[in-house]
Amino acid sequence: MLPVILGAILGVVVSWINFRLLLSTAEGVNKSKSVEAYVILRNFIRLILYAAVIIASVMLDQINALATGAGILAVALIYFIKHANSKNNRKENSD
């Protein structure tokens, strides 16, 4: 049971960090002089973060890989639902 809990927590934390990095990338685009290089570097950092966590969860017996994936998907699903609800609320308020 502990590997499942650790995997889920790791997946949620990494996914949350990923979304925060994505948000800071979007905000930093206006501040950067070389936008293309900035975005590529930030995406590469996010990719390495995901790869490290997925490889670690597959290689280590103390972390359940499926729970890690479920944690990653859970945060993505929460952000998607939150974004979809905010779009629906804007449509209803404009009518």
Backbone as CSV, one residue per row, in Angstrom:
resi,resn,N_x,N_y,N_z,CA_x,CA_y,CA_z,C_x,C_y,C_z
1,MET,0.820,-1.207,0.000,0.000,0.000,0.000,0.859,1.264,0.000
2,LEU,1.985,1.242,0.688,2.862,2.406,0.755,3.412,2.801,-0.618
3,PRO,3.828,1.840,-1.474,4.298,2.254,-2.811,3.227,2.974,-3.636
4,VAL,1.976,2.593,-3.455,0.888,3.243,-4.188,0.715,4.679,-3.697
5,ILE,0.746,4.863,-2.394,0.605,6.205,-1.830,1.779,7.084,-2.249
6,LEU,2.993,6.551,-2.156,4.170,7.311,-2.564,4.122,7.662,-4.049
7,GLY,3.686,6.733,-4.869,3.570,6.989,-6.295,2.554,8.075,-6.606
8,ALA,1.417,8.004,-5.950,0.381,9.010,-6.184,0.841,10.390,-5.734
9,ILE,1.468,10.456,-4.571,1.969,11.742,-4.075,3.044,12.288,-5.014
10,LEU,3.958,11.441,-5.434,5.011,11.872,-6.354,4.420,12.372,-7.670
11,GLY,3.446,11.662,-8.203,2.807,12.080,-9.447,2.106,13.416,-9.321
12,VAL,1.398,13.610,-8.233,0.683,14.877,-8.017,1.672,16.030,-7.861
13,VAL,2.714,15.833,-7.081,3.695,16.895,-6.852,4.400,17.270,-8.154
14,VAL,4.837,16.278,-8.903,5.552,16.553,-10.153,4.630,17.216,-11.169
15,SER,3.404,16.782,-11.250,2.469,17.380,-12.187,2.158,18.819,-11.795
16,TRP,2.015,19.083,-10.519,1.769,20.453,-10.055,2.964,21.341,-10.377
17,ILE,4.181,20.838,-10.132,5.392,21.590,-10.468,5.439,21.854,-11.971
18,ASN,5.062,20.865,-12.763,5.047,21.026,-14.215,4.105,22.145,-14.640
19,PHE,2.914,22.194,-14.087,1.975,23.241,-14.454,2.458,24.605,-13.994
20,ARG,3.121,24.670,-12.839,3.682,25.945,-12.383,4.794,26.405,-13.328
21,LEU,5.632,25.463,-13.787,6.676,25.808,-14.750,6.075,26.278,-16.070
22,LEU,5.017,25.636,-16.489,4.345,26.029,-17.722,3.770,27.438,-17.596
23,LEU,3.180,27.746,-16.457,2.640,29.081,-16.224,3.748,30.130,-16.207
24,SER,4.851,29.823,-15.539,5.952,30.784,-15.502,6.588,30.954,-16.879
25,THR,6.570,29.914,-17.697,7.066,30.035,-19.068,6.184,30.989,-19.855
26,ALA,4.880,30.829,-19.721,3.956,31.703,-20.441,4.095,33.148,-19.989
27,GLU,4.312,33.366,-18.707,4.480,34.723,-18.197,5.835,35.309,-18.586
28,GLY,6.856,34.460,-18.688,8.200,34.935,-18.984,8.477,35.186,-20.443
29,VAL,7.576,34.788,-21.311,7.788,34.978,-22.748,7.910,36.466,-23.079
30,ASN,7.120,37.288,-22.441,7.165,38.723,-22.714,8.454,39.368,-22.210
31,LYS,9.086,38.783,-21.213,10.281,39.358,-20.610,11.572,38.916,-21.296
32,SER,11.518,37.824,-22.041,12.714,37.250,-22.644,13.004,37.886,-23.999
33,LYS,14.296,38.081,-24.269,14.686,38.645,-25.566,14.714,37.561,-26.636
34,SER,15.149,36.369,-26.280,15.183,35.252,-27.212,14.062,34.282,-26.834
35,VAL,12.871,34.557,-27.321,11.681,33.811,-26.920,11.791,32.343,-27.298
36,GLU,12.237,32.064,-28.497,12.294,30.678,-28.965,13.225,29.833,-28.098
37,ALA,14.407,30.341,-27.804,15.354,29.605,-26.975,14.824,29.439,-25.552
38,TYR,14.162,30.468,-25.038,13.598,30.421,-23.693,12.538,29.332,-23.582
39,VAL,11.622,29.284,-24.529,10.538,28.303,-24.506,11.092,26.890,-24.686
40,ILE,12.042,26.715,-25.589,12.635,25.390,-25.806,13.331,24.907,-24.540
41,LEU,14.085,25.787,-23.887,14.782,25.398,-22.651,13.793,25.008,-21.560
42,ARG,12.753,25.804,-21.387,11.763,25.503,-20.348,11.015,24.195,-20.639
43,ASN,10.686,23.948,-21.891,10.027,22.687,-22.241,10.959,21.504,-22.029
44,PHE,12.235,21.690,-22.306,13.214,20.634,-22.076,13.331,20.321,-20.582
45,ILE,13.307,21.334,-19.755,13.350,21.128,-18.297,12.120,20.343,-17.846
46,ARG,10.949,20.700,-18.361,9.727,19.980,-17.991,9.775,18.533,-18.455
47,LEU,10.298,18.301,-19.644,10.418,16.948,-20.176,11.363,16.103,-19.323
48,ILE,12.489,16.674,-18.926,13.447,15.953,-18.073,12.819,15.631,-16.724
49,LEU,12.050,16.556,-16.181,11.380,16.317,-14.900,10.435,15.125,-14.996
50,TYR,9.593,15.112,-16.014,8.682,13.981,-16.199,9.444,12.681,-16.432
51,ALA,10.462,12.727,-17.273,11.228,11.515,-17.586,11.893,10.958,-16.329
52,ALA,12.471,11.824,-15.521,13.147,11.370,-14.300,12.165,10.691,-13.346
53,VAL,10.993,11.265,-13.194,9.998,10.702,-12.279,9.457,9.379,-12.809
54,ILE,9.172,9.322,-14.085,8.636,8.078,-14.650,9.674,6.968,-14.598
55,ILE,10.919,7.279,-14.942,11.983,6.273,-14.873,12.194,5.815,-13.445
56,ALA,12.201,6.755,-12.503,12.382,6.388,-11.093,11.244,5.506,-10.603
57,SER,10.021,5.819,-11.000,8.890,5.014,-10.521,8.886,3.620,-11.132
58,VAL,9.431,3.481,-12.321,9.513,2.151,-12.936,10.661,1.348,-12.329
59,MET,11.772,2.004,-12.055,12.970,1.310,-11.569,12.912,0.959,-10.077
60,LEU,12.282,1.796,-9.272,12.266,1.585,-7.823,11.036,0.795,-7.389
61,ASP,11.254,-0.164,-6.538,10.144,-0.962,-6.026,9.328,-0.202,-4.979
62,GLN,9.900,0.852,-4.408,9.222,1.613,-3.361,8.163,2.565,-3.912
63,ILE,8.123,2.732,-5.243,7.171,3.651,-5.861,6.390,2.893,-6.932
64,ASN,5.088,2.968,-6.871,4.233,2.307,-7.848,4.101,3.184,-9.089
65,ALA,4.457,2.635,-10.252,4.450,3.406,-11.494,3.037,3.785,-11.923
66,LEU,2.083,2.888,-11.769,0.708,3.206,-12.158,0.113,4.314,-11.283
67,ALA,0.441,4.293,-10.006,-0.046,5.345,-9.112,0.605,6.678,-9.458
68,THR,1.867,6.651,-9.866,2.535,7.881,-10.290,1.842,8.456,-11.523
69,GLY,1.556,7.602,-12.484,0.838,8.049,-13.672,-0.546,8.567,-13.344
70,ALA,-1.216,7.909,-12.420,-2.552,8.353,-12.012,-2.481,9.721,-11.331
71,GLY,-1.448,9.947,-10.530,-1.272,11.252,-9.887,-1.024,12.347,-10.901
72,ILE,-0.210,12.039,-11.908,0.065,13.013,-12.964,-1.219,13.337,-13.730
73,LEU,-1.971,12.321,-14.073,-3.217,12.537,-14.815,-4.280,13.225,-13.969
74,ALA,-4.278,12.972,-12.659,-5.277,13.587,-11.787,-5.131,15.106,-11.777
75,VAL,-3.912,15.582,-11.672,-3.708,17.034,-11.661,-4.081,17.629,-13.013
76,ALA,-3.709,16.948,-14.101,-4.076,17.438,-15.429,-5.597,17.489,-15.577
77,LEU,-6.285,16.488,-15.069,-7.748,16.453,-15.134,-8.364,17.581,-14.305
78,ILE,-7.801,17.846,-13.146,-8.314,18.926,-12.292,-8.169,20.276,-12.999
79,TYR,-6.991,20.529,-13.590,-6.797,21.784,-14.323,-7.740,21.880,-15.515
80,PHE,-7.961,20.773,-16.213,-8.866,20.766,-17.364,-10.292,21.089,-16.934
81,ILE,-10.766,20.459,-15.873,-12.127,20.702,-15.386,-12.264,22.142,-14.911
82,LYS,-11.258,22.637,-14.207,-11.289,24.024,-13.724,-11.352,24.993,-14.900
83,HIS,-10.563,24.747,-15.923,-10.551,25.617,-17.098,-11.881,25.533,-17.849
84,ALA,-12.422,24.343,-17.989,-13.700,24.173,-18.687,-14.818,24.873,-17.927
85,ASN,-14.816,24.775,-16.607,-15.849,25.441,-15.808,-15.731,26.955,-15.903
86,SER,-14.513,27.487,-15.927,-14.359,28.936,-16.021,-14.818,29.440,-17.387
87,LYS,-14.615,28.657,-18.447,-15.113,29.044,-19.769,-16.637,29.048,-19.780
88,ASN,-17.257,28.034,-19.176,-18.724,27.966,-19.140,-19.298,29.134,-18.350
89,ASN,-18.642,29.494,-17.242,-19.127,30.611,-16.431,-19.028,31.921,-17.197
90,ARG,-17.966,32.104,-17.991,-17.836,33.323,-18.784,-18.909,33.392,-19.853
91,LYS,-19.240,32.245,-20.477,-20.290,32.233,-21.494,-21.637,32.590,-20.896
92,GLU,-21.944,32.038,-19.708,-23.231,32.291,-19.076,-23.338,33.744,-18.637
93,ASN,-22.259,34.326,-18.161,-22.278,35.704,-17.702,-22.383,36.697,-18.855
94,SER,-21.890,36.323,-20.033,-21.945,37.246,-21.167,-23.306,37.235,-21.853
95,ASP,-24.090,36.199,-21.621,-25.421,36.103,-22.270,-26.445,36.949,-21.589
